Every structure is written in structure tokens, then in C-alpha cells.
Amino acid sequence: MATGFLGRDSHFERLKGVIGGMVPDGDADALEGTTAVVFLGSLTMLALVIAMEAILLAVVFKRRVWARWALAPLVLLHAVVTVITADFVVAPGADGILTTVLLAAQFILAAAGLIFLFLPATTTWLLSERVA
């Protein structure tokens, strides 16, 4: 997200071309505003999903079993948001390879973490405080 935000000027120009192609007779100010909303909105969606996952993970560390079930649909939402963000933030071609790899890596880590939360050893740990 940080690299995408720091390189936003090049992304804005690319998105202006895409959005301008969709609405060829659009106002320049409206085009500028729409581009900002699309770009910053996609980064904000990704940041919100990651923040919600972090909050639920903190709840899991307090040994609340229900939180891992809440994380499951959130990781699916994470996949959708990652694809949407990749469409708007990643530059086409070789320029966007690093951003694509980083987006894929952060989703893979979230999915792997969810899988680990459902392993038998994790369930034992989550329930151990209740038994003791």
C-alpha cells in the first residue's frame, strides 16, 4: 500500500486515461475527483480489511474461539479487495510486478494464518484456558 501511495502520481495519470476512455466527454475536475476516489478508495478498502483482520486476530489471542470463524469470511473479503486493488493500483506490464507480488504475498499470509487457526493444536490452545 505504501509503494502504491508513494507512486500515486503515475497511477493517477494512468487511471485518468482509463476513466477518460470510459467517459470521453467528462469534465476535467470530475475526472480528477473520480480518479482520486477510485485510487484512494481501493487503498482504503485494503487498509480497512487488514485492520479488521488485525482486530479479530487480537481477539483470537484472547482465546475467543468465535473470532476465527469471523476471520474466515473476512479473508474471503480480503481476496476480493485485493483483486479490486490490483486492478486500480497496479501498473500494467513489468512496472507492476513488484506491487502484484506484494499484494499476493499479503493475501497468502492472511490465508495461511487462517488455515493455522483451524489446526487441532490451535484449537487445543484456544480451549486450554477454559478447561484449566
Secondary structure, 3 states (H helix, E strand, C coil): CHHHHHCHHHHHHHHHHHHHHHCCCCCHHHHHHHHHHHHHHHHHHHHHHHHHHHHHHHHHCCCCCHHHHHHHHHHHHHHHHHHHHHHHHCCCHHHHHHHHHHHHHHHHHHHHHHHHHCCHHHHHHHHHHHHC
